[in-house]
Amino acid sequence: MTKNKMGASVRAMLAMALALAAIGFAQPAAAAEKVRIAMVVKSLGNGFFDAAHEGAREAAKELGDVDIIYTGPTTPTAEGQIEIINSLISQKVDAIVVSANDANALVPIAKRAAQRGIKVISFDSGIARAGRLMQLNPSNAELIGVKQIQMASDAIGGAGEVAILSATAQATNQNIWIGEMKKALAKPEFSRIKLVTTVYGDDQSDKSYREALGLLRSHPNLKAIIAPTTVGINAAAKAVVDEKLVGKVYVTGLGLPSEMAGHIKSGAVKSFAIWNPIDLGYAATFAAYQFVKGRNQGKDGETVAVGRMGSIKLDASGEAALAPPFTYDAGNVDKFAKIF
């Protein structure tokens, strides 16, 4: 081959390579790039959020181009979540889905994430409006509040002293539900039920157990403990058993079937309620994906597609509710305990 022919051949090969690159054949990495969605929960080791993580992974698999980063502090503090979100900003994730330990404390770091182009939504326990695009409530707050008072009333025959064992004093969802419980207690049908106090176990098993013991020992006429937290209801039921007060004091609230089945059998709990945390994690992940893809902006009246859960509609506060709470008792708890 002559020198001129060899040069022409090399030039032809180079031109072909440039043409292939121009139409994308030389860019497989970009085509395979995935949407990274970080789920920041109140604390790790919480069965409710483990189930939400399962739902997030289901959504990621269904969407096909999503990677889930599941994270949270070891103890449920706003400071711990702020540190984690700051790290996620550095990692340049595409979206952050967070259940807030403090509605207002997370606003500045959430705004910083938004300024970097990260889509921030909250679920379960919301961030204040200024810090997120949307808040996915697991259910309607009023229904959740009334449901818990009704279950307590049914357990104690409609009359007696009750106390509330909550998570942290700053938890958005807990405070909203407690407010709705107090409104329910003002209704005529619950007039014979008296709320004696509200205590906080900070969503930690040991502290929740100690607070429950304190309630049982400080209020000898107590008939029921209402815990709108999966950690608190489990701890309170254990305290009732340990204090040998089964049949005298009943526990109700929001719990996981897998954790509460034994307490139903012991008699410490007659019934409890919860939505499906798998569905909640699934829907929150699906919603975050819509924002990353530019299909939603968080405006009043927007409809957000959430996969097999259908769609949800945002109100003027950028909030939407997923489903009503479901009651679990001796007749169905074993069935659901195998699921979550």
Kinemage of the C-alpha trace (Angstrom):
@kinemage 1
@onewidth
@group {chain A} dominant
@subgroup {mainchain}
@vectorlist {calphas} color= white
{ca met a 1} P 0.000 0.000 0.000
{ca thr a 2} L 1.369 3.425 -0.952
{ca lys a 3} L 1.817 6.181 1.597
{ca asn a 4} L -1.012 8.222 0.043
{ca lys a 5} L -3.421 5.268 0.065
{ca met a 6} L -2.519 4.507 3.692
{ca gly a 7} L -3.172 8.122 4.677
{ca ala a 8} L -6.534 8.098 2.942
{ca ser a 9} L -7.499 4.891 4.718
{ca val a 10} L -6.597 6.347 8.113
{ca arg a 11} L -8.566 9.495 7.364
{ca ala a 12} L -11.601 7.442 6.361
{ca met a 13} L -11.472 5.413 9.574
{ca leu a 14} L -11.155 8.592 11.640
{ca ala a 15} L -14.143 10.152 9.863
{ca met a 16} L -16.236 7.050 10.546
{ca ala a 17} L -15.293 7.098 14.234
{ca leu a 18} L -16.296 10.757 14.503
{ca ala a 19} L -19.608 10.044 12.794
{ca leu a 20} L -20.391 7.185 15.159
{ca ala a 21} L -19.568 9.373 18.148
{ca ala a 22} L -21.834 12.117 16.816
{ca ile a 23} L -24.857 9.810 16.739
{ca gly a 24} L -24.183 8.465 20.200
{ca phe a 25} L -22.625 5.049 19.528
{ca ala a 26} L -19.572 6.123 21.461
{ca gln a 27} L -21.560 7.240 24.545
{ca pro a 28} L -22.893 4.105 26.310
{ca ala a 29} L -22.183 5.564 29.778
{ca ala a 30} L -24.549 8.513 29.270
{ca ala a 31} L -27.328 6.217 28.041
{ca ala a 32} L -26.991 4.034 31.110
{ca glu a 33} L -27.014 6.929 33.613
{ca lys a 34} L -29.629 6.425 36.324
{ca val a 35} L -31.802 8.733 38.407
{ca arg a 36} L -30.506 8.664 41.980
{ca ile a 37} L -33.224 9.089 44.599
{ca ala a 38} L -32.200 9.251 48.266
{ca met a 39} L -34.721 8.217 50.919
{ca val a 40} L -33.843 9.896 54.229
{ca val a 41} L -35.837 8.353 57.080
{ca lys a 42} L -36.257 9.467 60.691
{ca ser a 43} L -33.882 6.799 61.936
{ca leu a 44} L -32.396 3.507 60.796
{ca gly a 45} L -33.566 0.247 62.362
{ca asn a 46} L -37.235 1.327 62.375
{ca gly a 47} L -39.509 -1.387 60.953
{ca phe a 48} L -41.896 1.132 59.405
{ca phe a 49} L -39.139 2.710 57.334
{ca asp a 50} L -37.593 -0.650 56.469
{ca ala a 51} L -40.944 -1.469 54.872
{ca ala a 52} L -41.006 1.933 53.129
{ca his a 53} L -37.545 1.105 51.744
{ca glu a 54} L -38.950 -2.124 50.311
{ca gly a 55} L -41.598 -0.070 48.514
{ca ala a 56} L -38.953 2.329 47.202
{ca arg a 57} L -36.976 -0.571 45.749
{ca glu a 58} L -40.136 -1.924 44.121
{ca ala a 59} L -40.736 1.450 42.457
{ca ala a 60} L -37.109 1.651 41.321
{ca lys a 61} L -37.329 -1.780 39.725
{ca glu a 62} L -40.561 -0.874 37.970
{ca leu a 63} L -39.206 2.440 36.672
{ca gly a 64} L -36.023 0.739 35.509
{ca asp a 65} L -33.629 3.681 35.568
{ca val a 66} L -33.600 4.500 39.291
{ca asp a 67} L -31.038 3.849 42.022
{ca ile a 68} L -32.243 4.140 45.628
{ca ile a 69} L -29.980 5.444 48.376
{ca tyr a 70} L -31.552 4.481 51.711
{ca thr a 71} L -30.197 6.398 54.679
{ca gly a 72} L -31.005 8.098 57.984
{ca pro a 73} L -29.473 8.943 61.362
{ca thr a 74} L -29.023 6.327 64.069
{ca thr a 75} L -31.228 8.390 66.389
{ca pro a 76} L -34.223 10.450 65.204
{ca thr a 77} L -32.821 13.990 65.313
{ca ala a 78} L -33.030 16.918 62.911
{ca glu a 79} L -29.284 17.437 63.302
{ca gly a 80} L -28.599 13.926 62.074
{ca gln a 81} L -30.819 14.398 59.037
{ca ile a 82} L -29.245 17.777 58.216
{ca glu a 83} L -25.782 16.191 58.201
{ca ile a 84} L -26.983 13.407 55.897
{ca ile a 85} L -28.735 15.772 53.479
{ca asn a 86} L -25.614 17.929 53.329
{ca ser a 87} L -23.669 14.837 52.269
{ca leu a 88} L -26.287 13.973 49.647
{ca ile a 89} L -25.970 17.469 48.183
{ca ser a 90} L -22.236 16.836 47.773
{ca gln a 91} L -23.050 13.537 46.046
{ca lys a 92} L -25.297 15.433 43.598
{ca val a 93} L -28.267 13.093 43.909
{ca asp a 94} L -31.272 13.860 41.727
{ca ala a 95} L -33.957 13.777 44.437
{ca ile a 96} L -34.320 13.543 48.197
{ca val a 97} L -37.397 11.965 49.775
{ca val a 98} L -37.423 12.668 53.514
{ca ser a 99} L -39.555 11.933 56.580
{ca ala a 100} L -38.680 14.913 58.763
{ca asn a 101} L -37.769 14.807 62.427
{ca asp a 102} L -38.403 18.568 62.590
{ca ala a 103} L -40.519 20.404 60.019
{ca asn a 104} L -38.783 23.768 60.288
{ca ala a 105} L -35.207 22.808 61.141
{ca leu a 106} L -34.778 21.014 57.798
{ca val a 107} L -35.959 23.947 55.666
{ca pro a 108} L -32.564 25.701 55.219
{ca ile a 109} L -30.710 22.541 54.145
{ca ala a 110} L -33.632 21.518 51.912
{ca lys a 111} L -33.523 24.940 50.237
{ca arg a 112} L -29.804 24.516 49.674
{ca ala a 113} L -30.481 21.168 48.002
{ca ala a 114} L -33.122 22.775 45.782
{ca gln a 115} L -30.673 25.512 44.751
{ca arg a 116} L -28.369 22.745 43.506
{ca gly a 117} L -31.135 21.349 41.337
{ca ile a 118} L -32.133 18.509 43.680
{ca lys a 119} L -35.867 17.792 43.891
{ca val a 120} L -36.918 17.608 47.556
{ca ile a 121} L -40.201 16.061 48.636
{ca ser a 122} L -41.284 14.864 52.063
{ca phe a 123} L -43.424 11.900 53.037
{ca asp a 124} L -44.890 10.569 56.276
{ca ser a 125} L -43.678 13.499 58.429
{ca gly a 126} L -43.459 16.685 56.397
{ca ile a 127} L -40.967 19.476 55.922
{ca ala a 128} L -42.526 22.953 56.089
{ca arg a 129} L -43.822 24.216 52.736
{ca ala a 130} L -40.811 26.442 52.051
{ca gly a 131} L -38.474 23.452 52.045
{ca arg a 132} L -40.119 20.978 49.669
{ca leu a 133} L -42.062 20.583 46.451
{ca met a 134} L -44.707 18.285 47.913
{ca gln a 135} L -45.668 16.390 51.051
{ca leu a 136} L -47.148 12.906 50.740
{ca asn a 137} L -49.299 12.216 53.784
{ca pro a 138} L -49.985 8.533 54.440
{ca ser a 139} L -53.617 9.347 55.110
{ca asn a 140} L -55.994 12.151 56.005
{ca ala a 141} L -54.985 13.643 59.366
{ca glu a 142} L -58.542 13.938 60.669
{ca leu a 143} L -59.313 10.303 59.865
{ca ile a 144} L -56.109 9.187 61.601
{ca gly a 145} L -56.938 11.162 64.735
{ca val a 146} L -60.539 9.980 64.978
{ca lys a 147} L -59.545 6.380 64.225
{ca gln a 148} L -57.185 6.238 67.209
{ca ile a 149} L -59.706 7.731 69.638
{ca gln a 150} L -62.386 5.349 68.353
{ca met a 151} L -60.130 2.311 68.878
{ca ala a 152} L -59.306 3.455 72.416
{ca ser a 153} L -62.992 4.045 73.145
{ca asp a 154} L -63.914 0.590 71.868
{ca ala a 155} L -61.212 -1.020 74.010
{ca ile a 156} L -62.237 0.668 77.285
{ca gly a 157} L -66.010 0.697 76.866
{ca gly a 158} L -66.310 4.369 76.022
{ca ala a 159} L -65.186 5.833 79.338
{ca gly a 160} L -62.002 6.359 81.346
{ca glu a 161} L -58.601 8.023 81.432
{ca val a 162} L -56.262 7.798 78.445
{ca ala a 163} L -52.755 9.058 77.756
{ca ile a 164} L -50.779 9.622 74.567
{ca leu a 165} L -47.239 8.311 74.028
{ca ser a 166} L -45.838 10.179 71.034
{ca ala a 167} L -42.501 10.225 69.182
{ca thr a 168} L -40.547 13.507 69.327
{ca ala a 169} L -42.158 16.744 70.426
{ca gln a 170} L -41.192 18.270 67.052
{ca ala a 171} L -42.500 15.470 64.785
{ca thr a 172} L -44.858 17.148 62.306
{ca asn a 173} L -47.193 14.228 61.741
{ca gln a 174} L -47.413 13.257 65.405
{ca asn a 175} L -48.402 16.770 66.457
{ca ile a 176} L -51.022 17.069 63.724
{ca trp a 177} L -52.555 13.717 64.693
{ca ile a 178} L -52.549 14.597 68.387
{ca gly a 179} L -54.341 17.832 67.523
{ca glu a 180} L -56.970 15.844 65.648
{ca met a 181} L -57.318 13.412 68.573
{ca lys a 182} L -58.038 16.335 70.906
{ca lys a 183} L -60.665 17.630 68.485
{ca ala a 184} L -62.258 14.169 68.425
{ca leu a 185} L -62.361 14.043 72.222
{ca ala a 186} L -64.515 17.196 72.180
{ca lys a 187} L -67.254 15.306 70.338
{ca pro a 188} L -70.286 14.143 72.377
{ca glu a 189} L -69.662 10.447 71.673
{ca phe a 190} L -66.265 10.645 73.390
{ca ser a 191} L -67.276 12.936 76.257
{ca arg a 192} L -66.590 10.288 78.916
{ca ile a 193} L -62.977 9.833 77.856
{ca lys a 194} L -60.399 12.045 79.563
{ca leu a 195} L -56.914 12.715 78.163
{ca val a 196} L -54.647 13.023 81.202
{ca thr a 197} L -51.271 13.712 79.575
{ca thr a 198} L -49.043 13.410 76.523
{ca val a 199} L -45.462 12.136 76.824
{ca tyr a 200} L -42.655 11.683 74.302
{ca gly a 201} L -40.473 8.634 73.728
{ca asp a 202} L -38.476 10.218 70.876
{ca asp a 203} L -39.134 7.138 68.718
{ca gln a 204} L -36.557 5.218 70.738
{ca ser a 205} L -37.601 1.856 72.138
{ca asp a 206} L -35.938 2.189 75.537
{ca lys a 207} L -37.141 5.739 76.199
{ca ser a 208} L -40.661 4.930 74.957
{ca tyr a 209} L -40.743 1.934 77.321
{ca arg a 210} L -39.665 4.096 80.266
{ca glu a 211} L -42.266 6.729 79.423
{ca ala a 212} L -44.967 4.045 79.234
{ca leu a 213} L -43.935 2.687 82.616
{ca gly a 214} L -44.121 6.224 83.976
{ca leu a 215} L -47.670 6.598 82.690
{ca leu a 216} L -48.784 3.310 84.233
{ca arg a 217} L -47.278 4.142 87.602
{ca ser a 218} L -48.288 7.818 87.733
{ca his a 219} L -51.897 7.291 86.685
{ca pro a 220} L -53.420 4.347 88.569
{ca asn a 221} L -56.813 4.900 86.906
{ca leu a 222} L -55.392 4.875 83.377
{ca lys a 223} L -57.415 2.745 80.968
{ca ala a 224} L -55.557 3.167 77.679
{ca ile a 225} L -52.323 4.378 76.109
{ca ile a 226} L -52.582 5.709 72.560
{ca ala a 227} L -49.285 5.679 70.653
{ca pro a 228} L -49.369 7.207 67.147
{ca thr a 229} L -45.910 5.774 66.485
{ca thr a 230} L -44.833 2.223 65.616
{ca val a 231} L -41.979 2.366 68.118
{ca gly a 232} L -44.156 3.742 70.913
{ca ile a 233} L -47.056 1.314 70.557
{ca asn a 234} L -44.705 -1.676 70.678
{ca ala a 235} L -42.932 -0.357 73.780
{ca ala a 236} L -46.187 0.544 75.541
{ca ala a 237} L -47.682 -2.911 74.963
{ca lys a 238} L -44.555 -4.515 76.409
{ca ala a 239} L -44.797 -2.244 79.467
{ca val a 240} L -48.426 -3.254 80.063
{ca val a 241} L -47.455 -6.942 79.933
{ca asp a 242} L -44.426 -6.470 82.202
{ca glu a 243} L -46.496 -4.545 84.760
{ca lys a 244} L -49.127 -7.324 84.685
{ca leu a 245} L -51.857 -4.886 83.671
{ca val a 246} L -53.259 -6.837 80.714
{ca gly a 247} L -57.037 -6.482 80.796
{ca lys a 248} L -56.824 -3.334 82.917
{ca val a 249} L -54.936 -1.064 80.538
{ca tyr a 250} L -55.147 -1.344 76.761
{ca val a 251} L -52.747 -0.035 74.150
{ca thr a 252} L -53.708 1.199 70.694
{ca gly a 253} L -52.437 3.536 68.009
{ca leu a 254} L -50.367 3.026 64.888
{ca gly a 255} L -48.273 -0.135 64.583
{ca leu a 256} L -46.838 -2.727 62.229
{ca pro a 257} L -48.650 -6.088 62.064
{ca ser a 258} L -45.342 -7.998 62.216
{ca glu a 259} L -44.472 -6.265 65.498
{ca met a 260} L -47.962 -6.202 67.005
{ca ala a 261} L -49.232 -9.738 66.392
{ca gly a 262} L -47.752 -10.964 69.683
{ca his a 263} L -49.303 -8.082 71.602
{ca ile a 264} L -52.728 -8.861 70.123
{ca lys a 265} L -52.307 -12.430 71.338
{ca ser a 266} L -51.187 -11.302 74.804
{ca gly a 267} L -54.325 -9.194 75.199
{ca ala a 268} L -52.438 -5.929 75.725
{ca val a 269} L -53.788 -4.680 72.389
{ca lys a 270} L -57.296 -5.212 71.031
{ca ser a 271} L -56.820 -3.323 67.780
{ca phe a 272} L -54.450 -0.891 66.091
{ca ala a 273} L -54.223 0.827 62.719
{ca ile a 274} L -51.680 1.671 60.039
{ca trp a 275} L -51.487 2.298 56.324
{ca asn a 276} L -49.195 0.151 54.257
{ca pro a 277} L -45.653 1.594 54.560
{ca ile a 278} L -44.602 -0.397 51.496
{ca asp a 279} L -47.185 1.499 49.440
{ca leu a 280} L -46.084 4.791 51.026
{ca gly a 281} L -42.412 4.282 50.141
{ca tyr a 282} L -43.383 3.144 46.656
{ca ala a 283} L -45.594 6.177 46.007
{ca ala a 284} L -43.074 8.662 47.417
{ca thr a 285} L -40.341 7.288 45.152
{ca phe a 286} L -42.614 7.332 42.121
{ca ala a 287} L -43.600 10.946 42.892
{ca ala a 288} L -39.967 12.034 43.254
{ca tyr a 289} L -39.245 10.544 39.824
{ca gln a 290} L -41.995 12.668 38.253
{ca phe a 291} L -40.392 15.823 39.645
{ca val a 292} L -36.927 14.823 38.418
{ca lys a 293} L -38.337 14.254 34.942
{ca gly a 294} L -40.028 17.676 34.979
{ca arg a 295} L -43.550 16.275 34.811
{ca asn a 296} L -44.586 18.061 38.032
{ca gln a 297} L -43.623 21.308 39.714
{ca gly a 298} L -45.634 21.125 42.956
{ca lys a 299} L -48.397 23.575 42.010
{ca asp a 300} L -51.894 23.665 43.487
{ca gly a 301} L -54.177 21.177 41.756
{ca glu a 302} L -51.422 19.192 40.041
{ca thr a 303} L -51.989 15.481 39.589
{ca val a 304} L -48.952 13.316 40.296
{ca ala a 305} L -48.733 9.784 38.886
{ca val a 306} L -47.670 7.198 41.484
{ca gly a 307} L -47.575 3.918 39.570
{ca arg a 308} L -49.796 1.109 40.778
{ca met a 309} L -51.225 3.459 43.437
{ca gly a 310} L -52.833 5.526 40.683
{ca ser a 311} L -52.494 9.284 41.077
{ca ile a 312} L -52.649 11.887 43.836
{ca lys a 313} L -53.755 15.529 43.697
{ca leu a 314} L -51.845 18.334 45.382
{ca asp a 315} L -53.727 20.924 47.424
{ca ala a 316} L -52.822 24.598 47.880
{ca ser a 317} L -50.175 23.615 50.456
{ca gly a 318} L -48.526 21.146 48.103
{ca glu a 319} L -49.851 18.193 50.092
{ca ala a 320} L -51.623 15.001 49.095
{ca ala a 321} L -53.005 12.015 51.011
{ca leu a 322} L -52.494 8.410 49.969
{ca ala a 323} L -55.080 6.184 51.685
{ca pro a 324} L -57.241 5.855 54.836
{ca pro a 325} L -55.817 3.932 57.826
{ca phe a 326} L -56.741 0.253 58.111
{ca thr a 327} L -57.664 -1.516 61.366
{ca tyr a 328} L -55.872 -4.687 62.449
{ca asp a 329} L -57.120 -7.061 65.154
{ca ala a 330} L -57.124 -10.753 66.089
{ca gly a 331} L -59.064 -11.586 62.936
{ca asn a 332} L -56.508 -10.353 60.419
{ca val a 333} L -53.187 -9.490 62.070
{ca asp a 334} L -51.474 -12.825 61.340
{ca lys a 335} L -52.223 -12.502 57.630
{ca phe a 336} L -50.656 -9.050 57.398
{ca ala a 337} L -47.798 -9.863 59.758
{ca lys a 338} L -46.362 -12.019 56.976
{ca ile a 339} L -46.258 -8.973 54.691
{ca phe a 340} L -44.923 -6.111 56.846
